[in-house]
Amino acid sequence: MLPLTDNVKNALITMYSRCGYLSHAHIMFRLSETKSVVTWNSIISGFAQWDRPEEATYLFKELLLAGIKPNFVTLAGILPLCARVANLRHGKEFHCYICRCEEFQSHLLLWNSLIDMYARSGKVSTARKLFDLLENRDTVSYTSIIAGYGMQGNGKGRLAEEGKRCYPRDALRANPRNVGHALGACRIHGDTNIGEWAAEKLLEMRPQNSGYYVLIANMYAASGCWGKLAKVRSFMRDLGVRKDPGCASVDTGDGFEPFMVEDSSNSQADELYSLLGGLTKQMRDIDRVVHVNFEAEGENLTENFEP
């Protein structure tokens, strides 16, 4: 058998990692006598891809102890993991490392990942400080900070207003997702005034994704603005946009069964809808759900919007 070259070993580590065979990837990594930064990147990004922060961080520290200098790819592979799992402790360590290395200062992706990580960890004020320090911002920068404001709640309801101030007009026009985050924040805080501002922006963009219109409907339903909710339904009808029926797979004990809204094909549909009706009544009785009859394209769809 011919000896494996470093390039082949790196390719095998990457292949095993992407397929989820992390133990195989780790064995191949340990068998490599000479480990370049590419080798380290392959194994670190593999553990990061599968949301294994402890192992990925340990490997990063091991890389530093081995005297290997990480590059942009190393940090780009591991930082998004800290954001996804809201790992503040490890995220702070990487933040300090980035600040010490001048060559990483110009990489916006790294700073966006830090903003996202702090926002998801509940440190929205720290995320905002980093956001304000950025000389150049892209759509990801704005989306990360507004999503952070949207996830936080503070009785005063001022975070949605802060998020609104973050966006220049060009960023709002460019991406309906940004405004959708602002709308979600308004619903959390019950701020209908700013919510209407965000709703107007979304309606101007006329997105084809029905989820944005459901966001608007949720907000109006929660605040009891039934007339405005009717206008949203009419607007969707005029654009030919329909809400996709909800669908979920449920483990019944004998396997997974798909369940779809208004679907009566299941042999136990009568019993299921009877049980669902009873649960819905109980939720209404404890004022957990605002019930809205949502009519689209001639079909009567019943949607439950949480306040």
Backbone bond lengths (Angstrom), bond angles and torsions (degrees), N, CA, C in turn:
res aa  C-N    CA-C-N  psi(-1)  N-CA   C-N-CA  omega(-1)  CA-C   N-CA-C  phi
1 M - - - 1.462 - - 1.521 109.61 -
2 L 1.314 115.88 129.42 1.458 120.66 -179.25 1.526 110.17 -71.21
3 P 1.348 117.24 143.44 1.467 119.79 178.73 1.528 110.68 -65.11
4 L 1.327 115.69 145.09 1.462 120.58 179.86 1.520 110.00 -80.53
5 T 1.315 116.19 134.66 1.461 120.35 176.20 1.523 109.26 -79.16
6 D 1.330 115.47 165.48 1.468 119.33 179.42 1.524 111.37 -60.62
7 N 1.328 116.57 -38.99 1.466 119.77 -179.87 1.525 111.57 -62.60
8 V 1.326 116.32 -40.46 1.468 120.39 179.39 1.526 109.98 -67.10
9 K 1.338 116.68 -42.09 1.470 119.93 178.81 1.529 110.96 -61.72
10 N 1.332 116.16 -43.50 1.466 119.71 178.71 1.526 111.16 -61.93
11 A 1.330 115.36 -40.29 1.469 119.80 178.98 1.524 111.08 -64.95
12 L 1.337 117.05 -38.56 1.463 120.73 178.95 1.530 111.26 -67.75
13 I 1.329 115.94 -40.86 1.467 119.90 177.69 1.526 110.17 -60.69
14 T 1.327 115.75 -44.57 1.465 120.47 179.03 1.521 111.29 -63.39
15 M 1.330 116.44 -43.28 1.466 120.63 -179.13 1.529 111.11 -62.35
16 Y 1.342 116.50 -49.44 1.461 119.76 -179.66 1.534 110.93 -62.03
17 S 1.331 116.22 -39.31 1.469 120.29 -178.56 1.519 111.24 -64.09
18 R 1.318 115.98 -47.67 1.467 119.57 -177.39 1.521 112.03 -66.34
19 C 1.314 116.61 -26.90 1.470 120.62 179.02 1.526 112.21 -86.56
20 G 1.327 116.78 -2.31 1.456 120.16 178.42 1.514 115.20 88.72
21 Y 1.334 117.27 3.72 1.470 120.51 178.79 1.532 108.86 -89.69
22 L 1.322 115.67 69.89 1.461 120.22 -173.34 1.523 112.32 -67.91
23 S 1.323 117.99 -32.95 1.467 119.70 178.81 1.526 110.29 -65.03
24 H 1.338 117.35 -41.04 1.460 120.80 177.12 1.529 110.56 -64.24
25 A 1.339 115.39 -42.58 1.462 119.68 179.48 1.524 110.58 -62.39
26 H 1.337 116.04 -40.33 1.463 120.04 -178.54 1.526 111.31 -68.31
27 I 1.329 117.20 -38.29 1.469 120.58 176.98 1.524 110.33 -63.00
28 M 1.331 116.14 -45.37 1.465 120.13 178.89 1.526 110.60 -62.02
29 F 1.336 115.92 -37.97 1.460 120.67 178.64 1.529 110.54 -63.66
30 R 1.327 117.77 -44.78 1.461 121.27 -178.71 1.527 111.79 -68.73
31 L 1.312 116.96 -28.70 1.467 120.41 179.79 1.523 112.63 -76.06
32 S 1.335 116.74 -13.87 1.465 120.22 179.77 1.525 109.30 -76.74
33 E 1.317 116.31 117.74 1.466 120.20 -178.15 1.521 111.01 -71.92
34 T 1.320 116.71 -41.79 1.466 120.77 178.00 1.523 108.20 -109.22
35 K 1.314 115.17 121.08 1.467 120.42 -177.34 1.524 109.37 -114.38
36 S 1.321 116.25 112.45 1.458 121.00 175.81 1.526 108.83 -85.03
37 V 1.325 116.87 174.42 1.460 119.85 177.86 1.523 110.71 -62.51
38 V 1.339 116.64 -28.55 1.469 120.55 177.03 1.529 110.28 -65.31
39 T 1.331 116.26 -39.99 1.465 120.70 177.99 1.522 110.81 -62.25
40 W 1.329 115.83 -46.20 1.465 120.29 178.84 1.528 110.88 -63.09
41 N 1.331 116.60 -42.20 1.467 119.95 179.67 1.523 111.36 -60.38
42 S 1.329 116.21 -38.45 1.463 120.55 -177.97 1.525 111.45 -62.71
43 I 1.332 116.72 -45.66 1.464 119.46 -176.71 1.528 111.38 -76.69
44 I 1.339 117.46 -37.93 1.469 120.37 179.56 1.524 110.87 -65.35
45 S 1.326 116.98 -46.43 1.465 120.00 179.95 1.521 111.25 -65.28
46 G 1.343 116.58 -29.04 1.460 119.83 177.17 1.518 112.03 -63.92
47 F 1.338 116.64 -48.82 1.465 119.72 178.12 1.531 111.00 -66.97
48 A 1.334 116.47 -34.49 1.465 119.46 178.45 1.521 111.21 -66.47
49 Q 1.326 116.22 -38.99 1.463 120.99 -179.19 1.526 111.72 -59.40
50 W 1.335 116.31 -34.84 1.462 121.04 -176.97 1.529 112.11 -101.28
51 D 1.352 115.37 25.13 1.468 121.82 174.20 1.525 112.96 53.88
52 R 1.319 115.30 53.90 1.471 121.59 177.00 1.538 107.81 -118.47
53 P 1.342 117.89 75.81 1.466 120.89 -172.71 1.517 114.39 -64.56
54 E 1.336 117.68 -37.66 1.463 119.69 -176.74 1.526 110.87 -63.41
55 E 1.341 115.94 -47.33 1.465 119.91 -179.08 1.524 111.19 -66.79
56 A 1.341 116.27 -42.16 1.463 119.79 -178.90 1.523 110.97 -63.43
57 T 1.333 116.56 -41.78 1.463 120.41 179.75 1.527 111.00 -68.45
58 Y 1.322 117.38 -40.08 1.466 121.11 177.68 1.528 110.25 -60.27
59 L 1.332 116.77 -43.32 1.466 120.58 179.49 1.524 110.93 -65.11
60 F 1.333 116.43 -36.82 1.466 119.65 178.21 1.530 110.49 -63.17
61 K 1.324 116.63 -43.68 1.464 119.96 178.43 1.527 110.89 -65.73
62 E 1.327 115.93 -37.17 1.462 120.32 177.86 1.526 110.37 -64.25
63 L 1.322 116.07 -37.58 1.468 121.05 177.13 1.529 110.43 -59.67
64 L 1.332 116.63 -45.65 1.463 120.45 179.98 1.524 111.08 -63.92
65 L 1.342 117.13 -41.49 1.462 120.87 179.37 1.521 111.91 -65.33
66 A 1.339 116.41 -27.69 1.464 120.58 178.94 1.523 111.85 -78.99
67 G 1.332 116.77 -1.97 1.459 120.28 178.68 1.518 114.23 80.97
68 I 1.334 117.23 13.53 1.464 121.45 177.83 1.519 108.34 -90.14
69 K 1.318 116.64 132.04 1.461 119.91 179.61 1.522 109.66 -90.33
70 P 1.327 118.27 119.96 1.468 119.87 179.64 1.519 111.13 -67.88
71 N 1.319 115.65 153.58 1.454 119.87 176.26 1.524 109.79 -112.30
72 F 1.309 115.63 -173.82 1.462 120.85 -177.98 1.526 111.70 -58.40
73 V 1.329 116.30 -38.19 1.465 120.67 -178.30 1.530 110.87 -62.77
74 T 1.330 116.96 -36.63 1.464 120.98 -179.95 1.519 110.82 -59.19
75 L 1.331 115.58 -51.49 1.462 120.11 -177.80 1.521 111.73 -72.21
76 A 1.321 116.96 -35.14 1.464 120.12 178.80 1.521 110.97 -63.65
77 G 1.337 116.87 -27.03 1.455 120.32 179.43 1.512 113.65 -79.64
78 I 1.327 117.11 -31.10 1.468 120.03 -172.89 1.530 113.70 -100.88
79 L 1.334 118.03 -28.64 1.465 119.75 -177.05 1.528 113.71 -63.98
80 P 1.338 118.83 -43.87 1.473 117.94 177.74 1.519 112.73 -57.78
81 L 1.338 117.24 -28.35 1.463 120.65 176.88 1.520 110.30 -63.21
82 C 1.336 116.83 -44.63 1.464 120.24 178.98 1.524 110.85 -60.59
83 A 1.334 116.19 -33.84 1.462 119.83 178.06 1.520 110.81 -71.40
84 R 1.330 117.43 -43.51 1.467 120.97 -176.48 1.519 111.84 -63.35
85 V 1.328 116.66 -41.99 1.466 119.56 -177.16 1.527 111.84 -98.75
86 A 1.353 116.40 8.67 1.466 122.03 178.84 1.525 111.18 50.31
87 N 1.336 115.89 48.62 1.462 121.38 -177.86 1.524 108.66 -90.46
88 L 1.328 115.76 91.28 1.456 121.03 -173.20 1.524 112.20 -69.54
89 R 1.325 117.05 -38.92 1.475 119.76 -176.25 1.519 110.99 -61.80
90 H 1.325 116.89 -52.38 1.456 119.43 179.80 1.528 110.91 -68.65
91 G 1.318 116.47 -35.63 1.462 119.65 179.58 1.513 112.23 -60.49
92 K 1.332 116.80 -39.19 1.467 120.34 177.88 1.525 111.17 -64.60
93 E 1.320 116.33 -37.68 1.466 119.80 178.62 1.527 110.63 -62.04
94 F 1.325 116.29 -43.88 1.465 119.59 179.07 1.526 111.18 -68.81
95 H 1.327 116.35 -34.14 1.461 120.19 177.12 1.529 110.14 -60.41
96 C 1.328 116.43 -46.27 1.472 120.41 178.68 1.524 110.93 -61.87
97 Y 1.321 116.34 -40.69 1.468 119.58 -179.02 1.524 110.59 -64.77
98 I 1.327 117.25 -42.37 1.467 121.03 179.92 1.522 110.51 -62.98
99 C 1.333 116.31 -40.63 1.467 120.03 -179.61 1.525 111.64 -64.41
100 R 1.331 117.11 -30.48 1.469 120.42 -178.79 1.532 112.55 -79.66
101 C 1.326 117.38 -19.48 1.467 121.08 -174.88 1.526 110.11 -106.17
102 E 1.312 115.59 109.91 1.462 120.41 -175.36 1.525 112.56 -62.87
103 E 1.346 117.34 -30.61 1.464 119.73 -175.88 1.525 112.72 -67.81
104 F 1.338 117.54 -14.88 1.466 120.03 -179.26 1.527 112.86 -96.12
105 Q 1.323 117.02 -4.81 1.462 119.45 -172.53 1.527 113.46 -64.03
106 S 1.327 117.24 -29.07 1.469 120.36 -173.97 1.527 113.43 -92.56
107 H 1.326 117.90 0.00 1.469 120.23 -177.12 1.533 109.58 -88.82
108 L 1.330 115.91 102.25 1.459 121.40 -176.10 1.524 112.14 -62.63
109 L 1.326 117.33 -33.73 1.463 120.41 -178.84 1.528 111.08 -57.44
110 L 1.328 117.00 -39.54 1.465 120.45 -179.32 1.524 111.14 -66.27
111 W 1.326 116.60 -42.27 1.460 120.12 -179.05 1.528 111.07 -70.20
112 N 1.325 116.72 -36.22 1.466 119.53 175.20 1.525 110.98 -62.04
113 S 1.332 116.09 -39.46 1.464 120.07 178.89 1.528 111.19 -65.19
114 L 1.328 116.42 -37.69 1.463 119.82 177.49 1.527 111.04 -66.27
115 I 1.335 116.65 -42.78 1.467 120.53 177.66 1.525 110.03 -59.34
116 D 1.322 115.76 -45.83 1.460 121.17 180.00 1.524 111.04 -62.39
117 M 1.333 115.99 -41.95 1.461 120.61 -178.33 1.531 111.39 -64.30
118 Y 1.339 116.93 -46.40 1.462 119.79 179.58 1.527 111.30 -65.44
119 A 1.337 116.40 -39.90 1.465 120.13 -179.47 1.522 111.19 -63.12
120 R 1.335 116.68 -44.38 1.466 120.62 -179.24 1.526 112.11 -69.13
121 S 1.335 116.10 -23.05 1.462 120.19 -179.77 1.525 112.21 -88.75
122 G 1.324 117.14 4.92 1.461 120.87 178.82 1.512 114.34 87.80
123 K 1.339 118.03 1.75 1.465 121.98 179.70 1.528 109.38 -96.75
124 V 1.339 115.59 61.72 1.458 119.19 -173.83 1.527 111.84 -68.75
125 S 1.334 117.93 -28.04 1.468 119.91 177.82 1.526 110.61 -67.30
126 T 1.342 117.11 -38.97 1.469 120.71 175.98 1.518 110.50 -66.72
127 A 1.328 116.17 -41.25 1.465 120.01 177.32 1.519 110.45 -60.38
128 R 1.334 116.71 -39.97 1.464 120.49 -179.80 1.527 111.30 -66.87
129 K 1.328 117.44 -37.16 1.464 120.12 178.18 1.526 110.74 -62.23
130 L 1.339 116.37 -43.81 1.463 119.80 177.57 1.522 110.70 -64.33
131 F 1.323 116.06 -40.65 1.464 120.90 179.06 1.525 110.61 -59.88
132 D 1.330 116.69 -44.87 1.467 120.87 -178.68 1.523 112.09 -67.08
133 L 1.335 117.36 -25.78 1.466 120.78 -179.57 1.527 112.74 -78.60
134 L 1.328 117.33 -16.08 1.467 120.27 -178.07 1.520 110.70 -71.79
135 E 1.321 115.93 126.12 1.458 119.79 176.01 1.526 110.98 -77.25
136 N 1.321 116.14 -37.38 1.462 121.46 178.16 1.523 108.73 -118.72
137 R 1.328 116.11 131.87 1.461 121.33 -179.51 1.517 109.44 -126.54
138 D 1.324 115.19 146.35 1.458 119.33 174.88 1.529 109.00 -118.46
139 T 1.322 115.77 -174.24 1.463 120.28 -177.91 1.518 111.66 -59.36
140 V 1.337 117.08 -36.54 1.467 120.55 179.82 1.528 110.64 -63.71
141 S 1.325 116.75 -37.68 1.466 120.70 178.75 1.521 110.42 -59.08
142 Y 1.337 115.83 -49.61 1.463 120.35 -178.35 1.522 111.45 -66.60
143 T 1.331 115.97 -42.33 1.462 119.32 -179.02 1.523 111.11 -63.15
144 S 1.332 117.29 -40.06 1.467 120.99 -178.68 1.521 111.55 -63.54
145 I 1.339 117.15 -43.94 1.464 119.03 -175.73 1.516 111.27 -73.88
146 I 1.343 117.97 -39.35 1.461 118.95 -179.05 1.522 110.56 -70.86
147 A 1.339 117.21 -33.81 1.465 119.71 175.80 1.525 109.92 -64.31
148 G 1.336 116.30 -37.07 1.459 119.99 177.18 1.513 111.95 -62.75
149 Y 1.344 116.80 -44.46 1.459 119.74 176.76 1.524 110.66 -62.68
150 G 1.334 115.73 -38.34 1.457 119.55 -178.03 1.512 113.29 -66.54
151 M 1.338 117.09 -29.53 1.466 120.74 -178.14 1.524 112.66 -81.61
152 Q 1.347 117.51 -14.73 1.460 120.18 -175.51 1.523 110.35 -98.23
153 G 1.280 116.77 149.68 1.457 121.44 178.09 1.509 110.73 -129.20
154 N 1.343 116.92 136.36 1.467 117.82 -178.89 1.513 111.58 -142.65
155 G 1.131 131.75 53.86 1.448 134.47 176.00 1.506 115.87 38.61
156 K 1.342 119.32 -32.23 1.456 121.61 -176.91 1.526 111.57 -84.63
157 G 1.334 116.52 -18.44 1.453 119.29 176.34 1.512 114.22 69.07
158 R 1.330 119.59 27.32 1.463 121.50 -177.06 1.525 112.81 -96.53
159 L 1.313 118.28 -9.24 1.459 119.38 -176.17 1.513 111.87 -67.71
160 A 1.330 117.78 -36.18 1.461 119.72 178.18 1.523 110.37 -62.59
161 E 1.343 116.93 -38.53 1.465 120.47 177.21 1.519 110.33 -63.41
162 E 1.348 117.29 -40.18 1.458 120.60 177.03 1.521 110.52 -61.68
163 G 1.317 115.96 -42.96 1.455 119.56 178.31 1.505 111.65 -61.49
164 K 1.311 117.03 -39.85 1.468 121.19 179.16 1.524 110.66 -60.56
165 R 1.324 116.96 -39.48 1.463 120.33 -178.79 1.525 112.12 -67.55
166 C 1.323 116.63 -23.30 1.465 120.19 -176.89 1.521 112.30 -68.74
167 Y 1.314 117.58 -25.58 1.456 120.32 -169.42 1.512 112.76 -94.42
168 P 1.332 117.55 126.08 1.458 119.53 167.34 1.517 108.80 -76.34
169 R 1.305 117.58 161.33 1.464 120.34 -177.15 1.523 112.03 -61.00
170 D 1.314 117.00 -36.90 1.467 119.54 -178.92 1.519 111.05 -62.11
171 A 1.331 117.03 -40.50 1.464 119.71 -179.11 1.521 110.98 -66.30
172 L 1.343 115.86 -36.11 1.462 118.98 179.11 1.518 111.17 -67.05
173 R 1.330 116.08 -40.41 1.459 119.17 -179.60 1.516 110.91 -67.86
174 A 1.335 115.91 -31.88 1.463 119.20 -171.07 1.520 113.12 -73.87
175 N 1.315 118.01 -30.28 1.461 118.72 -168.02 1.526 111.62 -144.91
176 P 1.348 117.99 109.12 1.465 119.56 178.12 1.519 112.82 -62.94
177 R 1.336 116.91 -22.91 1.464 119.58 179.20 1.522 110.75 -61.05
178 N 1.343 116.66 -37.35 1.457 120.26 179.09 1.525 110.95 -59.99
179 V 1.341 115.52 -47.38 1.458 119.44 -178.50 1.524 110.15 -68.19
180 G 1.328 116.51 -31.97 1.454 119.87 177.22 1.516 111.91 -60.64
181 H 1.344 117.01 -38.85 1.466 120.41 176.50 1.527 110.21 -63.45
182 A 1.347 116.46 -42.14 1.463 119.90 178.70 1.521 110.39 -61.87
183 L 1.325 116.37 -40.32 1.461 121.14 179.56 1.525 110.95 -64.51
184 G 1.336 116.42 -40.49 1.458 119.90 177.61 1.521 111.83 -62.62
185 A 1.334 116.40 -38.51 1.465 120.44 178.08 1.521 110.72 -63.60
186 C 1.338 116.12 -39.89 1.465 120.02 -179.58 1.521 111.08 -64.75
187 R 1.312 116.03 -36.88 1.469 119.34 -179.93 1.523 110.26 -66.96
188 I 1.333 116.76 -39.05 1.463 120.58 178.91 1.530 110.61 -60.85
189 H 1.356 115.91 -41.27 1.459 120.29 -174.80 1.524 112.86 -92.60
190 G 1.342 117.73 -3.93 1.455 120.67 -177.54 1.511 112.52 66.75
191 D 1.331 116.95 27.76 1.461 121.72 -177.99 1.523 109.14 -92.00
192 T 1.337 116.61 89.99 1.458 120.84 -175.90 1.518 111.76 -70.27
193 N 1.326 118.11 -33.22 1.467 120.32 -177.47 1.525 111.55 -60.85
194 I 1.329 116.64 -53.25 1.460 119.62 178.81 1.522 109.40 -69.70
195 G 1.327 117.04 -32.79 1.459 120.37 177.43 1.512 111.77 -59.98
196 E 1.330 117.22 -40.08 1.459 120.42 178.04 1.524 110.86 -66.41
197 W 1.328 115.71 -35.89 1.475 119.18 176.02 1.522 110.03 -61.05
198 A 1.349 116.94 -46.09 1.463 120.94 179.25 1.524 110.83 -66.46
199 A 1.336 116.73 -38.46 1.465 120.14 179.64 1.523 110.91 -63.07
200 E 1.332 116.75 -41.35 1.467 120.29 178.44 1.522 110.96 -61.25
201 K 1.348 116.17 -40.63 1.463 119.93 178.35 1.526 110.74 -61.96
202 L 1.329 115.97 -43.22 1.463 119.69 -179.78 1.522 111.35 -65.23
203 L 1.318 116.59 -43.69 1.461 119.70 -178.28 1.522 111.48 -65.96
204 E 1.341 116.80 -31.07 1.467 120.09 175.99 1.525 111.18 -64.76
205 M 1.332 116.42 -34.21 1.467 120.84 -179.41 1.532 112.40 -76.63
206 R 1.335 117.37 -20.96 1.463 122.84 -179.54 1.534 112.16 51.37
207 P 1.323 118.53 53.88 1.471 119.59 -179.77 1.524 111.03 -66.96
208 Q 1.334 116.45 148.55 1.459 121.07 179.62 1.530 112.41 -86.92
209 N 1.320 116.55 -11.19 1.466 120.75 178.44 1.525 109.10 -75.31
210 S 1.322 116.51 116.28 1.464 120.55 -175.81 1.526 112.16 -64.91
211 G 1.341 116.85 -20.91 1.458 119.97 -178.27 1.518 113.42 -59.55
212 Y 1.347 117.03 -33.02 1.462 119.94 179.46 1.527 110.95 -66.35
213 Y 1.332 116.82 -39.34 1.457 120.22 179.76 1.530 110.86 -69.37
214 V 1.332 115.80 -32.77 1.464 119.19 176.47 1.528 110.17 -66.40
215 L 1.343 117.09 -35.99 1.464 120.26 175.25 1.524 110.68 -58.74
216 I 1.337 115.67 -45.57 1.464 119.88 179.29 1.526 109.98 -63.63
217 A 1.346 115.79 -44.18 1.458 120.04 179.69 1.525 111.27 -61.49
218 N 1.333 116.92 -40.60 1.469 121.12 177.76 1.524 111.03 -57.52
219 M 1.325 115.61 -45.12 1.459 119.89 -177.04 1.524 110.79 -65.11
220 Y 1.347 116.89 -47.33 1.460 120.13 -179.14 1.526 111.41 -66.32
221 A 1.341 117.00 -36.90 1.462 120.03 178.85 1.525 110.88 -65.55
222 A 1.340 115.95 -42.42 1.465 120.24 -178.89 1.522 111.93 -64.79
223 S 1.341 116.76 -30.94 1.465 120.61 -178.81 1.526 112.34 -95.48
224 G 1.349 117.24 0.44 1.461 120.75 177.31 1.512 114.62 75.59
225 C 1.328 117.91 21.31 1.472 121.64 180.00 1.529 109.20 -89.20
226 W 1.321 116.77 74.71 1.461 120.14 -172.21 1.525 112.20 -69.22
227 G 1.333 117.63 -33.52 1.459 119.93 179.03 1.516 111.59 -63.59
228 K 1.324 116.39 -42.87 1.466 120.37 178.86 1.522 111.01 -69.16
229 L 1.331 115.96 -33.49 1.456 119.65 176.47 1.524 110.47 -63.19
230 A 1.337 116.46 -39.40 1.465 120.48 178.39 1.526 110.85 -63.75
231 K 1.339 117.05 -36.15 1.467 120.47 178.42 1.524 111.00 -65.75
232 V 1.332 116.85 -37.46 1.465 120.16 177.57 1.517 110.12 -63.35
233 R 1.332 117.14 -43.32 1.465 120.72 177.58 1.522 110.78 -59.66
234 S 1.333 115.65 -43.47 1.466 120.11 -179.79 1.524 110.93 -64.57
235 F 1.329 116.08 -39.79 1.466 120.77 179.62 1.525 110.51 -63.71
236 M 1.326 116.73 -42.44 1.463 120.90 177.81 1.521 110.92 -62.28
237 R 1.336 115.77 -40.44 1.457 119.88 -179.25 1.529 110.55 -64.46
238 D 1.336 115.93 -41.27 1.468 120.07 -179.88 1.526 111.73 -64.68
239 L 1.345 116.30 -35.38 1.467 120.41 -179.76 1.525 112.32 -82.93
240 G 1.314 116.84 -10.21 1.459 119.85 -177.30 1.511 113.10 75.98
241 V 1.335 116.88 24.34 1.464 121.50 -179.80 1.521 108.87 -95.69
242 R 1.324 116.47 129.07 1.457 121.45 178.40 1.521 109.93 -119.58
243 K 1.319 115.32 144.32 1.463 119.56 176.36 1.521 109.24 -74.38
244 D 1.331 115.93 127.67 1.460 119.95 176.89 1.524 109.51 -65.50
245 P 1.331 117.74 134.20 1.467 119.05 178.85 1.523 111.07 -64.83
246 G 1.326 115.77 140.83 1.455 119.81 179.50 1.517 111.74 -66.49
247 C 1.326 115.88 143.19 1.459 120.63 -179.26 1.523 108.56 -143.06
248 A 1.326 116.36 138.91 1.465 120.61 179.14 1.521 109.29 -147.12
249 S 1.332 115.41 151.08 1.460 121.34 175.32 1.522 108.58 -102.90
250 V 1.324 116.39 127.18 1.462 121.91 -175.39 1.524 109.42 -116.81
251 D 1.331 115.32 133.54 1.462 120.89 177.09 1.528 108.70 -77.57
252 T 1.324 116.76 110.13 1.464 121.82 -177.69 1.524 112.79 -92.26
253 G 1.325 116.88 0.61 1.457 120.81 -177.05 1.509 112.72 100.22
254 D 1.329 115.95 -30.24 1.469 121.21 177.49 1.524 111.45 -108.73
255 G 1.317 116.18 15.06 1.461 120.67 -176.45 1.517 109.54 131.52
256 F 1.323 115.81 -178.64 1.453 121.19 -178.52 1.523 110.19 -96.99
257 E 1.347 115.47 133.39 1.458 121.43 179.03 1.524 108.88 -116.53
258 P 1.353 117.89 132.33 1.465 119.81 176.93 1.528 110.91 -79.30
259 F 1.319 117.13 137.23 1.461 122.33 176.40 1.525 108.22 -126.86
260 M 1.328 116.30 130.34 1.452 122.08 -177.99 1.529 109.29 -124.61
261 V 1.341 115.77 145.76 1.456 120.83 179.09 1.526 110.45 -58.07
262 E 1.331 115.53 135.52 1.474 122.95 177.55 1.526 112.78 67.18
263 D 1.321 117.96 13.63 1.464 120.73 -179.77 1.530 109.12 -87.87
264 S 1.321 116.56 127.63 1.465 120.85 -179.09 1.523 111.95 -117.30
265 S 1.342 116.61 16.21 1.461 119.81 -176.38 1.524 112.68 -76.82
266 N 1.335 117.31 -20.29 1.460 120.44 -179.50 1.527 110.45 -67.16
267 S 1.318 116.90 140.13 1.462 121.27 -177.66 1.526 112.39 -64.32
268 Q 1.336 117.39 -21.03 1.463 121.39 179.92 1.525 111.34 -108.88
269 A 1.331 116.04 26.47 1.461 120.61 -175.20 1.527 112.09 -58.33
270 D 1.335 117.90 -42.10 1.466 120.40 -177.96 1.524 111.28 -61.11
271 E 1.344 116.47 -46.03 1.461 119.66 179.54 1.527 111.29 -65.63
272 L 1.339 116.17 -38.98 1.461 120.32 -178.49 1.522 111.35 -64.93
273 Y 1.346 116.62 -45.62 1.459 119.35 -178.64 1.524 111.48 -70.20
274 S 1.332 116.85 -30.53 1.458 119.89 175.68 1.525 110.56 -65.09
275 L 1.342 116.07 -43.95 1.463 120.69 177.76 1.520 110.76 -65.06
276 L 1.337 116.66 -43.12 1.462 120.93 179.83 1.523 111.07 -62.43
277 G 1.341 116.04 -39.85 1.459 119.35 178.26 1.517 111.94 -62.33
278 G 1.334 116.49 -40.38 1.455 119.82 178.06 1.514 112.59 -64.82
279 L 1.341 116.17 -41.35 1.468 120.11 178.41 1.520 111.10 -65.29
280 T 1.337 116.75 -41.06 1.463 120.81 179.43 1.522 110.62 -61.89
281 K 1.340 116.91 -41.34 1.461 120.35 179.00 1.526 110.64 -62.86
282 Q 1.335 116.71 -41.69 1.459 119.55 179.19 1.521 111.11 -63.10
283 M 1.341 116.60 -40.09 1.464 119.59 179.66 1.518 110.73 -66.60
284 R 1.338 116.94 -38.84 1.455 119.75 177.72 1.526 110.69 -64.17
285 D 1.334 115.43 -39.52 1.463 119.81 -177.89 1.521 112.22 -62.43
286 I 1.319 116.79 -32.13 1.475 118.73 179.11 1.521 111.09 -97.22
287 D 1.330 115.28 15.31 1.470 120.89 173.65 1.514 112.49 58.88
288 R 1.351 115.87 38.79 1.457 119.48 178.21 1.516 112.29 -94.27
289 V 1.343 116.52 -18.99 1.454 119.40 -172.40 1.512 110.30 -133.30
290 V 1.301 117.11 137.41 1.456 122.72 170.12 1.510 106.87 -96.51
291 H 1.329 116.58 120.99 1.463 120.74 -174.40 1.520 109.29 -94.22
292 V 1.329 116.19 128.31 1.454 121.30 -177.34 1.510 109.65 -130.25
293 N 1.307 117.48 130.09 1.454 120.74 172.45 1.515 107.83 -84.44
294 F 1.306 116.25 115.58 1.460 122.42 -173.53 1.520 108.46 -109.70
295 E 1.326 117.39 109.09 1.451 121.84 -175.00 1.514 109.45 -104.30
296 A 1.326 118.24 126.38 1.461 121.39 -179.21 1.510 109.43 -143.25
297 E 1.321 115.63 129.44 1.461 121.89 176.44 1.521 112.35 52.90
298 G 1.348 115.76 42.93 1.450 120.03 174.36 1.503 115.18 78.30
299 E 1.338 118.31 -1.27 1.458 120.95 179.34 1.514 109.04 -106.38
300 N 1.308 116.66 140.22 1.461 120.96 176.87 1.516 108.84 -92.34
301 L 1.317 115.27 108.20 1.462 120.73 179.23 1.514 107.83 -108.71
302 T 1.301 117.31 131.56 1.458 121.20 179.06 1.508 109.03 -99.74
303 E 1.337 115.53 119.34 1.459 120.96 -178.22 1.519 109.19 -116.65
304 N 1.298 117.18 143.46 1.460 122.89 174.79 1.508 108.63 -107.27
305 F 1.332 116.18 115.39 1.458 120.75 -179.52 1.514 108.61 -105.49
306 E 1.340 116.41 121.55 1.458 120.01 178.37 1.508 109.57 -74.83
307 P 1.327 119.29 138.87 1.459 121.45 176.93 1.511 110.95 -72.34
